[in-house]
Amino acid sequence: MKPFAYLRARSTDEAVRASSAHPGAGFLGGGTNLVDLMKLGVETPDLLIDISRLPLDRVADTDDGGLRIGATVRNSDLAAHPAVRTRYPVLSQALLSGASGQLRNTATTGGNLLQRTRCPYFQDTSKPCNKREPGTGCPAREGAHRDLAVLGHSEHCVATQPSDMAVALSALDATVHLHGPDGERTVPACAFHRLPGDTPHRDTEIRAGELITAVVLPPRPDGAGSLYRKARDRASFAFALASVAAVLSVRDGRIAHAALAFGGLAHRPWRAHAAEDVLRGAPATDETFARAADAELAAARPLRDNAFKVGLARSLAVEALAELAADS
């Protein structure tokens, strides 16, 4: 067992100072992913900074009609929150489709965003992995990659980002609020996670010492409905083979607002900008929905064993958009 120090932070400033002073430190919220990775030897922090008791556990309305979600709000509490269930059902559905009830009772908003890939090569320290140890290679490209990326991957990494919640946040145009040594800043949720390029070990845009303090949702677009659909190998406690978060409003038979994000296909939640361009102002028909999905998924580069993900994602998107259009 690798020894490590423990600090219970009394404020966000203390947590940030401690992290800045110890480059090998890690923040501990629910620990549902971090502790597992420590047991595997993948993560080896020399200091754990416990932020679970900081006053970051509230969900509150913003002045403009949006919602501010503290970083330590538990996934189960967020999924059940009345404002989330009524105004942002896609987020509640995404949360409830992930993990298990016991894990959702412990996992936090910030930790959910920061969970790392479940690629088997990343989790096995006896295997090479560019994400875990840059420069060692990506055996998944020629090995076991059925569950891995078809969009945005590189020769250095084909891992996928596992968060369901992050896919919904991307479609909702949420912003991630960070507090660090240089003060506070925000990053759009759809740009918070990085594509692998030649630096696959960098999962997110977080800078050294920064702490997620909140996620903020903008007001819901007028008349927009939303939903989350996920395909997986078993009915519960399984990561997405493909998923979609959709937000749609229709007026007089035409699409007034459309936002779409895919999960399970890339190194980050994949905001479907090409599909959205096809959807806006177009008739709300199955033909339009299929054309939009095809426009986005034309960029897919499946590997030997995961081409099925492209058709699966297409079906999920068309069905989700059709269901929202029928309800509008």
Backbone bond lengths (Angstrom), bond angles and torsions (degrees), N, CA, C in turn:
res aa  C-N    CA-C-N  psi(-1)  N-CA   C-N-CA  omega(-1)  CA-C   N-CA-C  phi
1 M - - - 1.457 - - 1.514 109.62 -
2 K 1.325 116.42 133.53 1.458 121.28 178.55 1.531 108.97 -83.94
3 P 1.325 119.19 122.88 1.473 120.60 -179.94 1.525 111.01 -69.97
4 F 1.321 116.04 149.38 1.465 121.09 176.54 1.524 108.40 -147.70
5 A 1.326 115.35 157.33 1.463 121.72 177.07 1.524 109.00 -93.15
6 Y 1.331 115.14 161.54 1.472 121.17 -177.25 1.522 108.95 -133.16
7 L 1.337 115.57 135.11 1.468 121.52 176.91 1.518 108.81 -134.33
8 R 1.329 116.97 126.62 1.457 120.79 172.76 1.526 108.17 -92.02
9 A 1.330 116.73 106.79 1.465 121.09 -175.80 1.526 110.98 -69.40
10 R 1.313 115.73 138.04 1.465 121.08 178.49 1.522 112.66 -98.37
11 S 1.328 117.27 -9.75 1.464 121.71 178.44 1.523 108.25 -157.96
12 T 1.323 115.88 162.15 1.465 119.25 177.24 1.522 110.34 -64.80
13 D 1.331 117.35 -35.70 1.467 119.92 178.57 1.530 110.70 -63.24
14 E 1.339 116.81 -42.29 1.460 119.34 178.98 1.532 110.37 -64.45
15 A 1.324 116.65 -40.69 1.463 120.12 179.35 1.530 111.04 -61.98
16 V 1.326 116.72 -43.80 1.466 121.18 -179.43 1.523 110.82 -67.62
17 R 1.320 117.33 -41.81 1.470 119.98 178.56 1.528 110.72 -61.15
18 A 1.331 116.08 -43.88 1.461 119.89 -178.81 1.525 110.74 -65.12
19 S 1.322 117.26 -41.11 1.455 120.89 179.30 1.527 111.06 -65.85
20 S 1.331 116.66 -40.97 1.464 120.72 179.85 1.522 111.45 -64.84
21 A 1.338 116.36 -33.98 1.470 120.74 -178.35 1.520 112.95 -80.51
22 H 1.335 116.64 -15.38 1.466 121.12 -178.28 1.533 108.66 -129.78
23 P 1.330 118.31 90.06 1.472 120.66 -177.67 1.527 113.84 -55.43
24 G 1.333 117.95 -22.65 1.457 120.18 179.38 1.505 113.95 -92.72
25 A 1.346 117.93 13.55 1.463 121.71 -176.89 1.521 111.46 -79.90
26 G 1.332 115.57 158.88 1.455 122.04 173.87 1.510 110.21 -135.52
27 F 1.330 116.59 146.30 1.463 121.19 176.77 1.528 108.98 -86.55
28 L 1.319 116.21 136.99 1.459 122.53 179.97 1.520 109.85 -114.11
29 G 1.346 115.98 115.31 1.462 120.95 174.90 1.513 108.19 -106.45
30 G 1.347 116.80 -94.63 1.456 120.41 173.93 1.514 112.46 -85.95
31 G 1.335 116.55 -27.39 1.456 121.44 177.45 1.513 114.89 77.25
32 T 1.327 118.61 10.87 1.466 120.04 -173.01 1.526 113.10 -68.35
33 N 1.332 118.06 -24.60 1.460 121.37 175.54 1.528 111.10 -106.48
34 L 1.319 116.71 -44.71 1.460 120.91 -177.24 1.531 112.37 -58.31
35 V 1.316 117.55 -46.91 1.461 120.24 -177.60 1.525 110.55 -64.91
36 D 1.327 117.30 -39.20 1.464 119.98 176.01 1.526 111.03 -59.36
37 L 1.336 116.39 -44.13 1.460 120.10 -178.65 1.526 111.47 -68.82
38 M 1.321 116.85 -31.14 1.462 119.87 174.63 1.526 110.63 -66.41
39 K 1.313 117.17 -40.39 1.466 120.42 178.15 1.521 111.35 -63.09
40 L 1.331 116.57 -34.11 1.460 121.23 -179.62 1.525 112.33 -80.29
41 G 1.330 116.87 -12.88 1.455 120.56 -176.25 1.510 113.78 83.52
42 V 1.329 117.27 8.39 1.463 121.53 178.82 1.529 110.44 -76.85
43 E 1.314 116.61 -44.90 1.471 121.95 175.08 1.527 108.22 -103.80
44 T 1.336 116.07 133.96 1.471 120.14 -177.96 1.531 110.05 -135.23
45 P 1.329 118.66 60.72 1.471 119.93 -179.86 1.525 110.96 -66.07
46 D 1.336 115.97 142.82 1.465 118.31 175.59 1.524 111.75 -92.38
47 L 1.331 116.12 -7.96 1.464 121.62 175.83 1.520 108.71 -145.78
48 L 1.324 116.96 129.15 1.461 121.93 172.04 1.520 108.33 -104.14
49 I 1.333 115.46 124.67 1.456 121.78 179.72 1.519 107.86 -105.32
50 D 1.317 116.15 107.96 1.463 122.14 -175.46 1.528 109.14 -79.51
51 I 1.341 116.23 114.20 1.466 121.19 179.74 1.523 111.83 -107.57
52 S 1.320 117.28 8.05 1.462 121.09 -171.71 1.521 113.01 -66.64
53 R 1.335 117.91 -20.48 1.462 120.68 -178.45 1.528 113.19 -102.41
54 L 1.328 116.70 6.82 1.465 119.55 175.66 1.529 109.60 -73.00
55 P 1.333 117.47 153.48 1.481 120.43 -177.82 1.527 112.00 -77.44
56 L 1.335 115.37 60.56 1.464 121.94 -179.20 1.517 110.77 -120.30
57 D 1.345 116.28 27.09 1.464 120.91 -170.89 1.526 113.17 -112.67
58 R 1.326 116.42 29.10 1.466 119.73 -178.76 1.524 111.29 -112.61
59 V 1.330 115.20 150.36 1.460 123.17 168.81 1.517 106.51 -114.07
60 A 1.326 117.56 122.88 1.465 120.81 -173.85 1.520 110.74 -140.25
61 D 1.332 115.57 146.82 1.457 121.12 174.61 1.522 109.99 -67.63
62 T 1.325 115.91 144.99 1.458 121.24 173.18 1.520 109.13 -95.68
63 D 1.312 116.28 165.27 1.471 120.66 -175.37 1.522 112.73 -62.91
64 D 1.333 117.18 -27.16 1.465 120.01 -177.33 1.519 113.50 -93.11
65 G 1.356 116.93 5.72 1.459 119.76 178.45 1.512 114.47 97.27
66 G 1.322 117.13 7.08 1.452 121.10 175.71 1.518 111.14 -89.51
67 L 1.318 116.26 -157.80 1.456 121.22 -176.01 1.529 109.05 -143.69
68 R 1.336 114.97 131.69 1.469 120.94 176.27 1.526 108.70 -106.19
69 I 1.329 115.94 124.82 1.460 122.66 -175.87 1.523 108.50 -114.84
70 G 1.318 117.10 116.98 1.454 120.79 179.56 1.515 112.31 -65.43
71 A 1.328 116.04 152.77 1.460 121.18 -173.70 1.516 113.33 -66.90
72 T 1.344 118.15 -24.09 1.474 119.13 -178.44 1.526 112.78 -103.05
73 V 1.326 117.48 12.52 1.466 120.23 172.37 1.527 108.46 -62.86
74 R 1.317 116.94 130.51 1.464 120.83 -178.66 1.523 110.41 -72.86
75 N 1.310 116.38 145.87 1.466 120.96 -177.87 1.523 112.33 -57.47
76 S 1.321 117.60 -40.08 1.465 120.12 -179.43 1.519 111.20 -66.59
77 D 1.321 117.43 -39.81 1.466 121.19 178.38 1.527 110.93 -66.38
78 L 1.315 116.45 -39.62 1.463 119.98 179.98 1.522 110.90 -67.35
79 A 1.323 117.19 -43.01 1.465 120.56 -179.73 1.523 111.77 -62.38
80 A 1.333 116.66 -32.06 1.465 121.03 -176.76 1.521 113.36 -91.77
81 H 1.325 117.95 -5.85 1.465 119.94 -175.56 1.526 110.32 -64.64
82 P 1.327 118.18 131.57 1.471 120.43 -176.44 1.523 113.60 -56.51
83 A 1.324 117.86 -39.70 1.468 120.06 -178.78 1.524 111.21 -66.45
84 V 1.316 117.27 -34.57 1.464 121.04 178.67 1.523 109.94 -72.23
85 R 1.315 116.67 -44.47 1.462 120.14 -176.87 1.527 111.94 -65.56
86 T 1.333 117.64 -35.07 1.458 119.71 -176.18 1.524 113.09 -90.15
87 R 1.339 117.78 -37.58 1.470 120.77 -174.78 1.530 113.45 -98.10
88 Y 1.330 116.32 -28.30 1.464 120.45 -176.89 1.536 110.34 -134.99
89 P 1.325 117.41 60.60 1.471 119.44 -175.96 1.523 113.55 -58.78
90 V 1.331 117.97 -28.76 1.465 120.38 178.68 1.524 110.76 -58.31
91 L 1.328 117.64 -35.49 1.459 120.88 -179.76 1.521 111.30 -72.15
92 S 1.318 116.88 -43.48 1.456 120.32 177.70 1.532 110.54 -61.41
93 Q 1.330 116.62 -44.44 1.464 120.62 -179.24 1.524 111.31 -64.43
94 A 1.328 117.11 -39.86 1.458 120.43 179.55 1.527 110.87 -63.65
95 L 1.320 116.54 -44.31 1.460 120.45 179.79 1.526 111.20 -62.58
96 L 1.319 116.44 -43.47 1.461 120.19 -177.41 1.522 112.81 -71.44
97 S 1.315 117.33 -16.46 1.465 120.09 178.66 1.526 111.99 -86.73
98 G 1.330 116.89 -6.00 1.452 120.35 -176.54 1.517 113.39 -102.95
99 A 1.314 116.00 149.61 1.471 123.99 171.75 1.529 111.63 54.93
100 S 1.341 115.63 -139.81 1.462 122.71 178.53 1.516 108.21 -134.55
101 G 1.326 116.78 168.65 1.454 119.97 179.93 1.516 112.15 -57.77
102 Q 1.323 117.24 -40.83 1.464 120.36 -179.20 1.523 111.45 -64.06
103 L 1.333 116.48 -42.62 1.461 119.75 179.38 1.521 111.36 -68.58
104 R 1.339 117.52 -39.56 1.457 119.88 179.45 1.528 111.37 -63.94
105 N 1.322 117.09 -27.88 1.464 120.34 177.67 1.522 112.19 -69.31
106 T 1.319 117.24 -18.31 1.464 122.39 -177.48 1.519 112.93 -109.60
107 A 1.316 116.60 -38.67 1.464 121.11 -175.07 1.531 111.53 -64.39
108 T 1.326 115.99 146.80 1.458 121.65 -176.65 1.530 111.36 -111.94
109 T 1.317 115.22 165.97 1.462 121.13 179.19 1.527 110.77 -60.65
110 G 1.338 116.92 -50.65 1.455 119.55 -179.64 1.512 112.54 -64.29
111 G 1.328 116.72 -41.50 1.449 120.05 179.74 1.511 112.92 -65.74
112 N 1.334 116.48 -35.86 1.463 120.27 177.58 1.527 110.34 -60.05
113 L 1.338 116.58 -42.47 1.461 120.32 178.59 1.521 112.30 -64.77
114 L 1.329 116.42 -30.67 1.459 120.66 -173.73 1.522 113.83 -95.22
115 Q 1.338 117.94 0.40 1.469 118.16 -179.42 1.518 109.99 -61.39
116 R 1.303 115.35 147.99 1.454 121.01 -173.59 1.534 111.40 -101.86
117 T 1.305 115.53 166.15 1.456 120.98 -174.36 1.533 112.15 -58.42
118 R 1.324 115.38 150.88 1.464 120.45 173.87 1.519 111.41 -98.89
119 C 1.314 118.58 19.19 1.465 120.95 174.48 1.526 108.90 -53.68
120 P 1.336 118.13 128.46 1.472 119.72 -175.22 1.521 113.81 -62.86
121 Y 1.322 117.60 -27.50 1.467 119.83 179.17 1.528 110.86 -73.73
122 F 1.322 117.23 -33.60 1.460 121.22 176.23 1.523 110.97 -66.18
123 Q 1.317 116.50 -37.46 1.460 120.54 -175.63 1.527 113.79 -84.19
124 D 1.312 117.69 -7.88 1.472 121.97 -178.00 1.524 108.91 -109.88
125 T 1.324 116.13 104.66 1.468 120.07 -175.12 1.535 113.01 -70.25
126 S 1.317 118.07 -6.96 1.469 120.10 175.52 1.523 111.61 -84.05
127 K 1.351 116.79 -7.89 1.454 121.66 -177.81 1.538 109.95 -108.39
128 P 1.341 117.68 152.01 1.463 119.65 173.29 1.523 110.54 -69.64
129 C 1.321 116.66 151.67 1.472 121.33 178.50 1.522 108.82 -166.28
130 N 1.330 116.86 119.04 1.458 121.00 179.63 1.523 112.91 -63.82
131 K 1.308 116.84 -29.68 1.460 119.62 179.90 1.526 110.84 -71.44
132 R 1.308 116.30 -39.15 1.458 120.61 -179.57 1.532 111.47 -83.69
133 E 1.329 116.62 -38.88 1.467 122.13 -177.48 1.532 108.15 -140.88
134 P 1.335 117.18 91.51 1.468 120.75 -174.25 1.526 112.65 -52.00
135 G 1.338 113.88 137.76 1.449 120.71 176.99 1.509 115.53 92.86
136 T 1.336 117.55 -2.31 1.470 119.59 -177.62 1.522 112.70 -91.04
137 G 1.321 117.97 -15.44 1.453 120.20 177.65 1.521 113.01 113.30
138 C 1.337 115.45 172.26 1.468 122.34 179.32 1.531 108.41 -128.86
139 P 1.327 118.11 86.52 1.468 120.61 -178.77 1.521 113.10 -65.91
140 A 1.329 117.84 -17.13 1.466 119.85 -179.33 1.522 112.14 -63.61
141 R 1.314 117.68 -27.82 1.470 119.83 -178.02 1.533 111.63 -57.86
142 E 1.311 116.51 -39.95 1.468 120.75 179.19 1.521 112.01 -105.37
143 G 1.331 116.76 -6.93 1.457 121.09 -176.17 1.512 112.82 -102.83
144 A 1.330 116.86 -130.58 1.467 122.48 -177.00 1.525 109.41 -85.68
145 H 1.334 115.99 103.08 1.465 119.89 -177.02 1.533 112.61 -132.26
146 R 1.312 117.99 15.91 1.469 120.42 -179.14 1.519 112.26 -52.50
147 D 1.335 117.88 -38.93 1.455 121.64 -175.17 1.528 113.16 -91.15
148 L 1.322 117.99 3.35 1.466 120.34 -167.68 1.535 112.39 -100.44
149 A 1.324 116.72 -166.94 1.468 122.61 -162.06 1.523 114.15 -74.43
150 V 1.336 113.84 147.23 1.466 121.64 170.52 1.525 111.20 -121.11
151 L 1.326 117.50 -8.68 1.461 122.82 179.46 1.528 109.48 -127.05
152 G 1.328 116.23 139.56 1.456 121.10 169.15 1.504 116.85 70.04
153 H 1.334 118.56 7.77 1.459 119.34 -177.98 1.532 110.15 -82.32
154 S 1.322 115.80 170.40 1.457 121.43 179.36 1.521 109.19 -133.76
155 E 1.322 115.79 175.35 1.463 119.73 177.66 1.528 111.48 -63.52
156 H 1.332 116.57 -17.33 1.463 120.86 -176.69 1.525 113.39 -91.07
157 C 1.340 118.56 -17.84 1.467 119.81 -175.92 1.520 110.92 -167.65
158 V 1.337 115.91 135.81 1.463 121.47 176.32 1.532 110.66 -124.30
159 A 1.328 116.71 23.62 1.465 121.24 -179.20 1.523 110.90 -70.24
160 T 1.332 116.04 161.23 1.454 121.97 174.40 1.524 110.39 -117.15
161 Q 1.339 115.63 153.40 1.458 121.75 175.87 1.527 107.69 -85.79
162 P 1.328 119.67 127.86 1.469 120.61 -168.26 1.525 116.28 -89.39
163 S 1.327 118.89 -8.72 1.470 120.08 -171.89 1.522 112.58 -70.73
164 D 1.338 117.01 126.39 1.467 121.39 169.98 1.524 110.04 -74.73
165 M 1.326 116.27 -42.71 1.456 121.20 -178.62 1.522 111.80 -56.59
166 A 1.332 117.07 -41.42 1.457 121.10 -177.37 1.527 111.93 -63.23
167 V 1.335 117.39 -31.74 1.469 120.83 178.49 1.527 109.67 -65.95
168 A 1.325 116.12 -44.36 1.461 120.06 178.14 1.523 111.00 -64.29
169 L 1.329 117.52 -42.74 1.466 120.62 -179.94 1.523 111.36 -62.02
170 S 1.323 116.53 -36.42 1.463 120.25 178.12 1.521 111.00 -63.12
171 A 1.337 117.71 -46.11 1.460 121.44 179.75 1.523 112.20 -67.29
172 L 1.318 117.38 -25.91 1.464 122.19 -178.42 1.528 113.05 -87.32
173 D 1.325 117.79 1.39 1.473 122.06 -178.27 1.523 112.05 58.77
174 A 1.321 116.38 38.72 1.459 121.23 177.98 1.529 110.22 -70.93
175 T 1.327 115.77 162.84 1.456 121.88 173.11 1.525 108.92 -123.25
176 V 1.330 115.76 142.92 1.455 122.50 178.11 1.521 108.10 -99.20
177 H 1.328 116.82 126.02 1.465 121.75 -178.43 1.521 109.79 -100.14
178 L 1.334 115.03 130.10 1.457 122.64 -174.71 1.521 110.49 -122.48
179 H 1.330 115.71 144.91 1.463 122.21 175.13 1.520 107.23 -125.26
180 G 1.339 115.84 124.21 1.454 119.61 -176.26 1.509 112.94 -142.47
181 P 1.310 117.35 -171.53 1.464 121.10 -178.46 1.525 113.79 -58.97
182 D 1.344 116.36 -27.33 1.464 120.34 -179.13 1.522 112.53 -99.38
183 G 1.335 117.04 14.11 1.454 120.53 178.72 1.521 112.46 104.99
184 E 1.324 115.27 -154.54 1.458 121.02 -175.82 1.519 111.26 -104.45
185 R 1.320 115.23 148.62 1.460 121.33 174.05 1.512 109.13 -154.86
186 T 1.323 116.64 167.94 1.454 122.00 179.34 1.521 109.80 -126.19
187 V 1.330 114.55 151.85 1.463 121.98 176.92 1.524 107.31 -133.77
188 P 1.327 119.20 132.80 1.465 119.65 175.34 1.521 110.57 -58.33
189 A 1.321 116.62 138.60 1.468 120.00 -178.88 1.523 111.58 -58.30
190 C 1.334 117.30 -34.43 1.464 119.60 -177.72 1.522 112.33 -71.69
191 A 1.350 117.32 -13.73 1.467 121.11 178.88 1.521 112.00 -114.53
192 F 1.323 118.05 4.76 1.462 121.73 -176.00 1.527 111.42 -69.13
193 H 1.323 117.22 -42.28 1.459 121.17 176.66 1.525 109.76 -89.34
194 R 1.319 116.02 147.52 1.454 122.40 -174.82 1.528 111.52 -102.30
195 L 1.329 115.83 152.06 1.459 120.06 166.78 1.526 108.06 -78.73
196 P 1.350 118.50 155.33 1.461 119.24 -169.51 1.526 115.05 -68.63
197 G 1.359 117.13 -41.71 1.454 118.56 -176.49 1.518 110.16 47.92
198 D 1.345 116.24 -134.14 1.466 119.59 176.25 1.521 112.09 -104.77
199 T 1.360 116.78 14.89 1.475 121.37 176.06 1.533 109.71 -130.78
200 P 1.326 118.21 60.28 1.470 120.08 -175.29 1.521 114.03 -66.32
201 H 1.338 117.79 -16.09 1.465 120.47 178.88 1.525 112.08 -72.33
202 R 1.311 117.83 -12.55 1.466 122.08 177.19 1.528 108.78 -96.55
203 D 1.315 116.23 100.76 1.464 121.49 -175.80 1.523 112.99 -75.13
204 T 1.332 116.62 -38.07 1.459 121.50 -170.30 1.523 111.14 -134.14
205 E 1.324 114.86 178.25 1.463 121.55 178.13 1.533 112.23 -89.66
206 I 1.316 118.09 8.05 1.465 120.87 177.73 1.525 110.07 -63.49
207 R 1.334 115.25 136.58 1.461 121.07 176.87 1.526 109.93 -96.25
208 A 1.312 115.32 165.04 1.466 120.73 -177.84 1.526 110.63 -55.22
209 G 1.334 115.99 129.96 1.458 121.94 176.61 1.509 114.91 85.97
210 E 1.347 118.86 -7.50 1.454 120.03 -176.07 1.527 112.07 -80.21
211 L 1.330 113.70 147.06 1.460 122.69 179.76 1.520 109.31 -123.33
212 I 1.332 117.40 132.84 1.466 120.10 171.53 1.524 108.32 -70.06
213 T 1.322 116.80 127.15 1.465 120.54 178.16 1.523 112.72 -108.14
214 A 1.327 117.37 -27.85 1.467 119.26 -178.06 1.520 110.22 -165.06
215 V 1.322 114.44 162.89 1.460 123.26 167.58 1.527 106.38 -122.65
216 V 1.323 116.89 132.67 1.462 120.70 -177.45 1.522 109.79 -117.57
217 L 1.339 115.54 128.21 1.459 122.65 177.14 1.516 109.05 -98.23
218 P 1.326 118.72 135.23 1.467 120.58 174.88 1.525 110.13 -73.95
219 P 1.325 117.33 168.20 1.471 118.56 175.93 1.518 110.98 -57.84
220 R 1.312 116.10 147.27 1.463 120.70 177.95 1.524 109.50 -66.41
221 P 1.344 119.02 133.20 1.468 120.36 175.77 1.529 111.00 -57.37
222 D 1.317 116.75 144.10 1.460 121.37 -177.18 1.530 111.12 -54.28
223 G 1.323 114.63 125.76 1.455 120.53 174.69 1.507 115.75 73.25
224 A 1.314 118.05 7.16 1.465 120.12 -175.37 1.519 111.55 -83.38
225 G 1.318 115.77 135.71 1.451 122.01 169.54 1.511 109.13 -103.50
226 S 1.314 116.64 164.05 1.465 119.33 -179.53 1.523 109.99 -149.17
227 L 1.328 115.91 153.49 1.467 120.27 175.45 1.518 110.32 -159.71
228 Y 1.334 114.22 164.39 1.468 122.36 -179.72 1.513 108.24 -126.96
229 R 1.317 115.82 133.14 1.454 121.47 177.19 1.526 108.98 -127.86
230 K 1.330 115.64 138.64 1.462 121.06 -173.74 1.519 110.37 -138.44
231 A 1.331 116.55 132.54 1.459 122.06 173.59 1.526 108.14 -109.81
232 R 1.333 116.10 134.38 1.468 121.42 -176.36 1.519 109.20 -150.83
233 D 1.307 115.75 170.61 1.466 120.09 -175.05 1.515 113.27 -74.89
234 R 1.314 118.43 -24.21 1.460 121.01 175.69 1.519 108.42 -140.53
235 A 1.320 116.85 167.10 1.460 121.08 -167.40 1.515 114.15 -72.24
236 S 1.344 119.03 -18.71 1.460 120.56 179.86 1.516 109.78 -151.53
237 F 1.339 114.68 164.68 1.458 121.72 176.25 1.525 111.25 52.01
238 A 1.348 115.82 48.12 1.459 121.56 178.82 1.520 109.04 -145.79
239 F 1.333 115.63 145.13 1.458 120.15 179.32 1.521 109.89 -80.44
240 A 1.327 115.51 160.93 1.465 120.83 -173.99 1.520 111.98 -73.16
241 L 1.326 115.66 133.26 1.457 120.59 162.07 1.526 108.01 -74.50
242 A 1.311 115.22 -40.53 1.458 122.66 171.95 1.520 106.99 -158.00
243 S 1.327 115.77 147.54 1.457 120.01 175.95 1.517 108.52 -147.99
244 V 1.313 115.45 165.49 1.461 119.91 178.21 1.523 109.60 -145.14
245 A 1.326 115.28 137.14 1.463 122.66 170.61 1.517 106.62 -112.66
246 A 1.325 116.25 126.68 1.462 120.75 -175.55 1.513 110.65 -129.01
247 V 1.331 115.47 138.93 1.468 123.35 174.13 1.519 106.36 -128.40
248 L 1.336 117.69 126.70 1.468 120.53 -172.28 1.518 110.98 -147.53
249 S 1.331 115.49 137.23 1.463 120.55 167.89 1.531 108.38 -130.83
250 V 1.333 115.11 142.19 1.460 122.00 -176.99 1.528 108.91 -125.88
251 R 1.322 116.14 134.08 1.473 121.89 175.14 1.519 109.01 -130.15
252 D 1.317 115.13 126.96 1.464 121.22 178.50 1.531 111.80 52.96
253 G 1.321 115.32 39.22 1.449 120.12 175.04 1.516 115.32 82.44
254 R 1.343 116.68 -2.01 1.464 120.12 -179.89 1.524 110.74 -118.64
255 I 1.318 115.08 153.82 1.467 120.86 -174.70 1.517 109.65 -80.27
256 A 1.329 115.84 117.94 1.466 121.27 -179.92 1.520 111.77 -90.63
257 H 1.317 116.66 -34.82 1.465 120.81 178.86 1.517 108.55 -144.54
258 A 1.335 115.68 136.98 1.464 119.94 177.89 1.523 109.33 -145.49
259 A 1.325 115.50 132.42 1.466 121.90 172.71 1.520 107.21 -138.93
260 L 1.324 115.86 135.20 1.457 120.98 -173.85 1.526 108.90 -141.89
261 A 1.321 115.79 135.23 1.470 120.38 175.32 1.523 109.11 -140.29
262 F 1.324 115.42 140.13 1.465 121.66 178.59 1.528 110.22 -103.73
263 G 1.323 115.91 145.97 1.451 122.43 171.36 1.513 110.27 -118.98
264 G 1.320 116.75 161.40 1.452 122.11 177.35 1.513 114.93 77.01
265 L 1.349 117.09 3.39 1.458 120.27 -174.85 1.517 114.17 -112.08
266 A 1.334 117.12 -14.56 1.461 119.24 -170.65 1.521 111.15 -151.14
267 H 1.313 114.63 176.90 1.458 123.70 -179.31 1.522 111.21 -70.18
268 R 1.328 117.02 -11.32 1.452 122.86 175.60 1.523 108.52 -147.12
269 P 1.329 118.16 162.97 1.463 118.57 170.75 1.530 108.74 -53.34
270 W 1.311 115.88 131.21 1.471 120.49 -170.95 1.515 109.94 -98.47
271 R 1.324 117.05 101.58 1.460 121.05 177.32 1.527 108.48 -72.75
272 A 1.307 116.02 124.46 1.467 121.56 -169.45 1.529 110.74 -91.92
273 H 1.327 116.53 73.21 1.466 121.00 -176.34 1.528 112.24 -65.78
274 A 1.324 117.74 -38.71 1.469 119.70 179.60 1.525 110.56 -64.36
275 A 1.321 117.07 -40.76 1.467 120.54 177.41 1.527 110.92 -64.18
276 E 1.323 116.63 -41.90 1.464 120.15 -179.43 1.527 111.33 -62.61
277 D 1.335 116.81 -36.91 1.468 120.00 178.19 1.530 111.04 -62.32
278 V 1.324 116.81 -37.04 1.467 120.54 177.63 1.521 110.62 -69.94
279 L 1.315 117.52 -37.56 1.458 121.81 -173.19 1.527 113.42 -73.56
280 R 1.312 118.64 -41.41 1.465 120.90 -171.23 1.526 111.92 -61.46
281 G 1.315 115.41 123.06 1.456 121.92 177.87 1.512 114.99 81.00
282 A 1.324 116.78 -4.46 1.471 120.55 -178.03 1.521 110.92 -87.37
283 P 1.324 117.29 162.02 1.471 119.35 175.83 1.524 110.83 -62.11
284 A 1.314 116.20 142.67 1.463 121.01 -178.87 1.519 109.53 -84.28
285 T 1.339 115.91 74.81 1.461 122.01 -177.40 1.525 110.52 -124.85
286 D 1.321 115.98 161.90 1.458 120.11 177.19 1.528 111.30 -60.31
287 E 1.326 116.17 -34.07 1.466 119.56 178.85 1.529 110.66 -63.26
288 T 1.326 116.34 -43.17 1.465 119.97 177.76 1.523 110.92 -63.37
289 F 1.325 116.76 -43.80 1.459 120.62 -178.37 1.533 111.11 -63.03
290 A 1.326 116.79 -41.02 1.456 120.44 178.95 1.530 110.66 -66.74
291 R 1.335 116.54 -40.59 1.466 120.24 179.10 1.522 110.78 -63.49
292 A 1.331 116.11 -39.30 1.465 120.49 179.77 1.529 111.03 -65.38
293 A 1.326 116.40 -46.14 1.463 119.83 179.32 1.524 110.93 -61.90
294 D 1.323 116.74 -41.90 1.462 120.27 179.72 1.524 111.37 -63.95
295 A 1.339 116.83 -38.56 1.462 120.56 179.40 1.525 111.19 -61.10
296 E 1.323 116.64 -38.47 1.470 120.13 -179.80 1.517 111.56 -75.43
297 L 1.310 116.38 -45.94 1.461 120.74 -172.24 1.525 113.36 -80.16
298 A 1.320 116.87 -2.81 1.464 119.85 174.25 1.525 111.40 -62.56
299 A 1.338 116.60 -22.63 1.469 120.84 179.81 1.519 113.04 -81.51
300 A 1.326 118.24 -4.11 1.461 121.09 -176.12 1.532 111.27 -65.34
301 R 1.330 114.42 142.82 1.465 121.76 176.56 1.534 108.03 -130.26
302 P 1.313 116.28 74.77 1.467 118.77 -177.66 1.520 112.28 -65.58
303 L 1.309 114.55 154.45 1.457 121.83 175.75 1.530 109.51 -93.32
304 R 1.301 117.19 -167.80 1.462 121.77 -172.17 1.527 113.34 -56.85
305 D 1.343 117.04 -41.50 1.468 120.07 -169.32 1.522 115.33 -115.66
306 N 1.330 119.06 10.43 1.464 117.47 -176.34 1.529 114.45 -127.93
307 A 1.319 117.57 20.07 1.465 119.99 178.08 1.524 111.86 -62.77
308 F 1.326 117.72 -25.58 1.469 120.93 178.88 1.517 112.26 -58.60
309 K 1.342 117.40 -23.44 1.463 120.47 -178.51 1.532 112.28 -64.03
310 V 1.317 116.70 -30.43 1.465 120.31 -177.91 1.528 110.19 -65.08
311 G 1.319 117.44 -50.51 1.459 121.01 177.96 1.511 112.39 -65.23
312 L 1.328 116.30 -36.26 1.456 120.54 178.57 1.521 111.08 -63.75
313 A 1.329 117.05 -45.66 1.458 120.88 178.75 1.526 111.21 -64.57
314 R 1.326 116.88 -38.57 1.469 120.79 177.89 1.519 110.64 -59.79
315 S 1.314 116.68 -47.50 1.467 120.65 -179.14 1.525 111.34 -62.50
316 L 1.326 116.68 -43.53 1.461 120.28 179.65 1.526 111.19 -60.79
317 A 1.338 116.60 -43.19 1.459 120.12 -178.21 1.520 111.60 -66.20
318 V 1.319 116.89 -46.30 1.471 120.34 -178.94 1.527 110.79 -62.65
319 E 1.318 116.61 -43.54 1.464 120.04 -179.40 1.532 111.67 -67.10
320 A 1.324 116.93 -40.19 1.464 119.78 179.61 1.519 111.33 -65.22
321 L 1.315 116.99 -45.41 1.473 120.53 -179.31 1.541 110.41 -65.78
322 A 1.324 116.91 -40.41 1.466 119.93 178.92 1.525 110.75 -63.73
323 E 1.319 117.25 -39.70 1.469 120.30 179.37 1.523 110.63 -65.36
324 L 1.317 117.54 -41.93 1.468 120.27 179.44 1.530 110.62 -67.26
325 A 1.327 116.91 -39.71 1.472 119.86 179.40 1.533 110.73 -64.35
326 A 1.320 116.96 -38.93 1.464 120.27 -179.59 1.513 111.31 -66.83
327 D 1.333 117.09 -29.36 1.476 121.55 -177.96 1.519 112.45 -87.73
328 S 1.325 118.21 -9.96 1.470 119.85 -173.81 1.532 111.83 -82.89
